[in-house]
Amino acid sequence: LSSDYTVSSSDVEEYESSLLPLNNLAKFALTLLLVVLAVGGVVLIVLSLFNVRERKYEVGVLTAMGVKKAKVATQFAIELLIVTMIGLGVGAVAGAVSSVPVSNQLLASQVSQQESQTSSQQAQFGRGANVGAPGSTTTGNSSSTTGSGTGTTGKTTAAPTQGAGNPFSTRAVNYVSSINTTVSISMVGQLLLIGLGLTLISALVGVIFVMRYEPLQILADRS
């Protein structure tokens, strides 16, 4: 629903509680993505620099023969782009194949962690509270949540909540414990755009070094 609607229901709190492991997994995945992109960008820049330095004599010969530096720099950029696109293609296929088992394993870890935290809270604050006590809500029905490209199933566990009759009553929370992920075309397109951007940045560093090289000085040093 759009922001114009306001949902008010006794099940909203239970629904939001069931998504805690999934939300934690989403935050972890986003953090991991940012780290991988940062490390990948640094690695690409370093590889581009090493590639240009190792082929410094080749750059000197080509420019001494009359080839423009811009054309030499474009050659280095195209080579790096081809290698990066191949790597992105392999990574997209591997990610599509391993996304479901890896995601479910990470989600199971998050569910286990959330259950341990809930049990600790219940043992610390909910001594003497009984499931089904006045003011508590107990549900045993399994529920499922589906979204675009993602399906989920739930796992029921008891979590402490505050009720009118008992300040530390318990409620059965149906944690999302299984997801079915799919890699969409739009996501692959975003991945390619990110890879293209990182490649262009790293290629730009290599281009700067190529433009600074003087062919006669390179050949004289080689002699």
N, C-alpha and C positions, 0 to 999 in steps of 0.2 A: 504494500500500500504506500501511497505517497504521504508526504508529511502533513497533508491536510486532514488525515484521519488519525484518531486516537483510539487505541485498543485498550479496553478495560475488561479484565477477566480474572477470575480466581486462579486460572491455570497459567497465567502469564509468568508468574514468579517461578513456577515449576518448569516451564518451558525454557526460560532463561538459564535456570540452574542446570538443565540437561545439556546446554551448549557450552558449559565452562571448559571441558577438556578440548572441544573442537576449537574454541576461541584461543586457548593457550597454544594449541598446535599451529593455528594460523599465525600468531605472533612469532612463534619460533621459526616457522617457514619464511616469514618476511625478513626476519633478522638474518637468517642463513642466506637468503637471496642477496641481500645487500652486501654481506661479507664476501660472497662468491664473486659478485660483480666487481667489487673493489679489488680483490686479489687478482681476478682475471684481467682487469684493466692494467694493473701493474705488470703482470707477467707478459702481456702483449707488448707493452712499451719496452720492457727489457729485451724481449726476443727481437723486436724490431731494431733496437740499437745494436745488439750483437750481430744481427744479420748484416746491417750496413757496414759495421766496422770490419767484419770478416771479409766482406767483398769490396773493401776500399780500393784495392788495386784494379778490380774490374770497373769500378766507377771512373777511376782515373783514365784507363784505356779508352773507355767509351766516350768520355768527354773530350779526350785528346783527339779522337778520330772525328769529332765534329757533332756528336750526338748531344742534343741540348740536355742540360741538367734537369729540366722539368720532365722530359721524357724518361730519363733514367729514374727519377723519383716516382713517376707514375708506374713504372715497371715494378718497383719494390712494393708499392701500395697494392697493385693488382695481385701480386704473388701472395701477400699477406692476407688479402681479402678472400682469395680462393681457399687457402688453408683454413681460415676462420669459418667460412661457410660450410666446408666439409665437416669440421668439428661440431658446428651447431646442428647440422643434419643428423650426425651420429648421436649427439646428445639428446636431441628431440625424440628420436626413436627409442633410445635407451630409457629416457624418462617416461615415455608413454607405456613401456612394457613394465617398468618397475614401480610406477607411481602407486598402484593399488596396494601391493604387499607392503611397501615401505611406509606408506601413509597409515595403513591399518596398524602396523607395528608401533609406529610413533604414537598413534592415537591410543593404543592399548596401554602404553607407558603413561600417557597423560591421564587416562581413566584410573589406572592403578594409583597414581600419585594423588589424584583428587579424592579417591576413596579412602586412602590412608589419612589424608588431611581431614576428611569428614569424620572418620572414626576417632581421630585424635580430639577433634572438637566435641564430639558427642561424649567421649569418655571424660573430658575435662569439664564440660558445662552441662551435660545432659544426664547426670547421674539420677537414676530413679524415674526417668521419663519413659513412658511406654508408648509404643506405636499404636495409634488409634486413640490416644488420650484426648480429652476435651480440648478443642481449639486446634487440633492437628488435622491434617488431611493425609490420607493414605490412598495411594493408587497403585494398582498392579498391572494396569493395561499397558501393553507395549505400544509405542508410537513410532512413526517414521517421519522423517523430514526429507523432502527432495528439493533439489534446486537445479539450476541450469548446469548440466554436466556433472552433478554430484548427487549421489544418493546416500542416505544414512539410515542406520538402524540403531536401536537403543538398548541400554542395559540398566536394569532397575537396582537402585541401592538406596539406603535410608540416609537422609541428611537432616541435621538439626535446623529447625525453624522456630520462630516465635509465634505462639498462638495465644488466643485470648484467655484460655483456661490454664494453660501451662506455658510459662515463659521459655522452656527448653524442650518443647515437644519435637517429634521427628516426623519427617515426611519422606515418602518413597520418591526418589528422583530417578527418572529414566535417562541416564547418561547416554549420549551418542557414542557408540562403541565401534561402529563399522561404517566405512564410507566407500563409495564406488566412484572413482575419479576418471575423467576422460580429458584428453588433450585436444582442445578445440583449434580450429584453423586460426581464429583470431589470436589465441595465445601463442601459437607458433609464429604468427606474423609479428607479434610484439617481441618475441625472442630474437627473431631475425633483425628487427630494427635496433634492438639494444646491442646485438653483436656487431652490426654494421657501424653503429656509433662508436663503440670501443675500438673497432678496427681503424676507423678514420682518424681517431685521436692518436693511436699508436703510430699509424702511418705518417701522420703530420710530424711527429718527432723525428722519424727517419728522414723525411723530406728536408727538414731543417738541417740535418747533418750533411745530407747529400749536397745541398746548396752551398754549404760552407767549404766543401772540398775544392782544392785547386789541383787540376789534373797534372800540370807540370811539376808541382811540388811532390805529388804522390809518386810519379814516375821517378823523380830524382831520388826520393827516399828509398824506393825499391831497388834502384841501381846501387 
